Amino acid sequence: MSDSMQGFPGFPAGKLPTTPLPNLFFSELLPLIDNLAELKVVLHLFWLIGKKRGALRYARLDEMLRDRRLLDGLATSKLSGEEVLRDALERAVARGALLRTEVTRGAQTEEWYMINSAHGREVLERLASGELDLSEDTGEDVQLQTERPTIFALYEQNIGLLTPMIADELRDAERRFPAEWIAEAFREAVLRNKRSWKYVLAILERWRTEGRGGTKQERDPDSYVPGGYEGIVKH
């Protein structure tokens, strides 16, 4: 199964950080965007610039080019993530969603992108007038990070409410198995519509015994049945 077809376990419970989008994005801009990569990049810029602080809030091209999660999410079977990113930025600037400028600091020339908002237009005007002191700008990088939900959140999102007995089993599993395995095992169970902790645990035990790489379930995922379920699960 390709990465693009992997399931999403859902947002965990509790208060989560959010990225605000103006209503005009949905009513005016979104209907105009006809390219998936362009949409991804524009949304990424709203998030990235929203994380910045201070008078100068922008995204540098080299900052985006160092973000492996961004590039991996844009890459296709024919084009690299960098190629897709550059094309998407061109489209977004041409459409008027983003603003672009080149800034020279010392011997370096940087490509900056901003949302075409009142703040973005003000930054461009102040740059052109020389009003902004670029020497005070930290230019901090912001990159996408993997934030894995806890095993308890995964259980509640995909199976049901926790009980004290199940909570103890989950804590034990969290000590015995890597977090990546646990998230992937829940995903496998959901994709097969086998939403039970016993099934998830059987997958984890199988991986611990046989190894996760190159096992029968990875070569032929549809034929994989965790131990103890051979007489129950039918293909």
C-alpha positions as CSV (number, residue, x, y, z in Angstrom):
1,M,0.0,0.0,0.0
2,S,1.4,3.4,-0.9
3,D,2.0,6.1,1.7
4,S,-0.7,8.3,0.0
5,M,-3.3,5.6,0.8
6,Q,-2.5,5.2,4.5
7,G,-5.3,5.9,6.9
8,F,-5.4,8.8,9.3
9,P,-6.1,7.8,12.9
10,G,-8.0,10.9,13.7
11,F,-7.3,14.0,15.8
12,P,-6.6,13.2,19.5
13,A,-8.9,14.3,22.3
14,G,-8.2,17.6,24.1
15,K,-7.4,21.1,23.1
16,L,-5.1,21.2,20.0
17,P,-3.1,24.0,18.4
18,T,-5.0,25.6,15.5
19,T,-4.2,27.6,12.4
20,P,-6.8,30.3,11.6
21,L,-7.9,30.8,8.0
22,P,-10.0,33.8,6.9
23,N,-13.5,33.0,5.6
24,L,-12.5,34.6,2.3
25,F,-10.1,31.7,1.7
26,F,-13.1,29.3,1.5
27,S,-15.5,31.6,-0.4
28,E,-13.1,33.3,-2.8
29,L,-9.7,31.6,-3.1
30,L,-10.5,27.9,-2.7
31,P,-12.9,27.7,-5.6
32,L,-10.2,29.2,-7.9
33,I,-7.4,26.7,-7.0
34,D,-7.4,23.9,-9.5
35,N,-4.0,22.3,-8.6
36,L,-3.6,20.0,-5.5
37,A,0.0,20.9,-4.9
38,E,-0.8,24.6,-5.0
39,L,-3.5,24.1,-2.4
40,K,-1.1,22.1,-0.2
41,V,1.5,24.8,-0.4
42,V,-0.9,27.7,0.2
43,L,-2.2,26.0,3.3
44,H,1.3,25.2,4.4
45,L,2.2,28.9,4.1
46,F,-0.8,29.9,6.3
47,W,0.5,27.5,8.9
48,L,4.2,28.3,8.6
49,I,3.8,32.1,8.6
50,G,1.2,31.9,11.4
51,K,4.0,30.3,13.6
52,K,6.3,33.2,13.1
53,R,6.5,36.1,15.5
54,G,7.5,39.8,15.2
55,A,7.1,42.5,12.5
56,L,8.6,40.3,9.8
57,R,6.5,37.2,9.1
58,Y,7.3,35.4,6.0
59,A,8.6,32.0,4.6
60,R,11.9,31.6,2.9
61,L,12.3,29.3,-0.1
62,D,15.4,27.6,1.4
63,E,13.4,27.1,4.7
64,M,10.8,25.1,2.7
65,L,13.4,23.2,0.7
66,R,14.9,21.9,4.0
67,D,11.5,20.6,5.2
68,R,11.6,16.9,4.3
69,R,8.0,16.2,5.4
70,L,6.7,19.0,3.2
71,L,8.7,17.8,0.2
72,D,7.8,14.2,0.7
73,G,4.2,15.1,0.8
74,L,4.5,17.0,-2.5
75,A,6.6,14.5,-4.4
76,T,5.0,12.4,-7.2
77,S,6.1,9.3,-9.1
78,K,7.5,11.6,-11.8
79,L,8.6,14.8,-10.0
80,S,10.7,15.5,-6.9
81,G,9.2,17.4,-4.0
82,E,11.4,20.4,-4.9
83,E,10.1,20.5,-8.4
84,V,6.5,20.3,-7.3
85,L,7.1,23.0,-4.6
86,R,8.6,25.5,-7.0
87,D,5.8,24.9,-9.5
88,A,3.1,25.3,-6.8
89,L,4.7,28.5,-5.6
90,E,4.7,29.9,-9.1
91,R,1.0,29.1,-9.5
92,A,0.1,30.6,-6.1
93,V,2.0,33.9,-6.9
94,A,0.4,34.1,-10.3
95,R,-3.1,33.5,-8.8
96,G,-2.5,36.2,-6.2
97,A,-2.7,34.0,-3.2
98,L,1.0,34.6,-2.3
99,L,3.5,37.5,-2.6
100,R,7.1,37.0,-3.5
101,T,10.2,39.2,-3.2
102,E,14.0,38.8,-3.2
103,V,15.9,40.2,-0.3
104,T,19.7,40.6,-0.2
105,R,21.4,40.3,3.1
106,G,25.2,40.6,2.9
107,A,26.3,38.3,0.1
108,Q,23.2,36.2,0.1
109,T,20.0,36.7,-1.8
110,E,16.9,35.1,-0.3
111,E,13.5,34.4,-1.8
112,W,10.7,35.4,0.6
113,Y,7.0,34.4,0.4
114,M,4.1,36.0,2.2
115,I,0.3,35.6,2.2
116,N,-1.3,38.3,0.0
117,S,-2.9,39.9,3.0
118,A,-2.8,43.4,4.5
119,H,0.2,42.4,6.6
120,G,2.1,40.8,3.6
121,R,1.5,43.9,1.5
122,E,2.7,46.1,4.3
123,V,5.9,44.1,4.7
124,L,6.6,44.5,0.9
125,E,6.1,48.3,1.1
126,R,8.3,48.6,4.1
127,L,11.0,46.5,2.5
128,A,10.9,48.6,-0.6
129,S,11.1,51.9,1.4
130,G,14.1,50.6,3.4
131,E,12.1,51.0,6.6
132,L,12.6,47.5,7.9
133,D,15.9,46.7,9.6
134,L,16.8,43.2,8.2
135,S,19.8,42.9,10.6
136,E,17.3,42.4,13.5
137,D,15.4,39.6,11.8
138,T,16.2,36.2,13.2
139,G,14.6,34.4,10.2
140,E,13.8,31.3,12.3
141,D,13.0,28.1,10.6
142,V,9.7,26.3,11.3
143,Q,9.3,22.8,10.0
144,L,6.6,20.2,10.1
145,Q,7.0,17.8,13.0
146,T,5.5,14.4,13.6
147,E,3.3,14.6,16.7
148,R,2.3,11.0,17.5
149,P,-0.9,10.6,19.5
150,T,-0.6,8.6,22.7
151,I,-1.6,5.0,22.8
152,F,-4.7,6.0,24.9
153,A,-5.8,8.6,22.2
154,L,-5.3,6.0,19.5
155,Y,-7.5,3.5,21.4
156,E,-10.3,6.0,22.0
157,Q,-10.2,7.3,18.4
158,N,-10.3,3.9,16.8
159,I,-11.8,1.4,19.3
160,G,-13.8,3.0,22.1
161,L,-13.8,4.2,25.6
162,L,-11.0,3.2,27.9
163,T,-11.6,0.9,30.9
164,P,-9.1,0.5,33.8
165,M,-8.2,-3.0,32.7
166,I,-7.5,-1.9,29.1
167,A,-5.6,1.1,30.3
168,D,-3.2,-1.2,32.1
169,E,-2.7,-3.3,29.0
170,L,-2.1,-0.2,26.9
171,R,0.6,1.0,29.4
172,D,2.3,-2.4,29.2
173,A,2.2,-2.3,25.4
174,E,3.6,1.2,25.4
175,R,6.6,-0.1,27.3
176,R,7.1,-3.1,25.1
177,F,6.7,-1.7,21.6
178,P,8.0,1.3,19.7
179,A,5.5,4.2,19.3
180,E,5.7,3.9,15.5
181,W,4.7,0.2,15.6
182,I,1.7,1.0,17.8
183,A,0.4,3.7,15.5
184,E,0.9,1.5,12.5
185,A,-0.8,-1.5,14.2
186,F,-3.9,0.6,14.9
187,R,-3.9,1.8,11.3
188,E,-3.7,-1.8,10.0
189,A,-6.6,-2.8,12.3
190,V,-8.7,0.1,11.1
191,L,-8.0,-0.6,7.4
192,R,-9.1,-4.2,7.9
193,N,-12.2,-3.1,9.9
194,K,-11.0,-5.2,12.9
195,R,-11.4,-2.6,15.6
196,S,-10.3,-4.4,18.8
197,W,-7.4,-4.2,21.1
198,K,-6.8,-7.9,20.8
199,Y,-6.3,-7.6,17.1
200,V,-3.9,-4.7,17.4
201,L,-1.9,-6.5,20.1
202,A,-1.8,-9.6,17.9
203,I,-0.3,-7.5,15.1
204,L,2.4,-6.1,17.5
205,E,3.3,-9.5,18.8
206,R,3.6,-10.9,15.3
207,W,5.9,-8.0,14.3
208,R,8.0,-8.6,17.4
209,T,8.4,-12.3,16.6
210,E,8.9,-12.1,12.8
211,G,10.2,-8.5,12.4
212,R,8.4,-5.7,10.7
213,G,10.5,-5.5,7.6
214,G,10.1,-8.1,4.8
215,T,7.5,-10.1,6.6
216,K,4.6,-11.9,4.9
217,Q,2.1,-9.2,5.8
218,E,4.3,-6.5,4.2
219,R,4.8,-8.5,1.0
220,D,1.1,-9.3,0.8
221,P,-0.9,-7.1,3.2
222,D,-4.3,-8.6,2.2
223,S,-3.2,-12.1,3.2
224,Y,-2.0,-11.1,6.7
225,V,-3.9,-12.6,9.6
226,P,-2.5,-12.1,13.2
227,G,-1.8,-15.2,15.2
228,G,-4.9,-16.6,16.8
229,Y,-7.2,-15.2,14.2
230,E,-6.5,-17.7,11.4
231,G,-9.8,-19.5,11.9
232,I,-11.8,-16.3,12.3
233,V,-10.7,-13.9,9.6
234,K,-11.6,-14.8,6.0
235,H,-10.3,-13.1,2.9
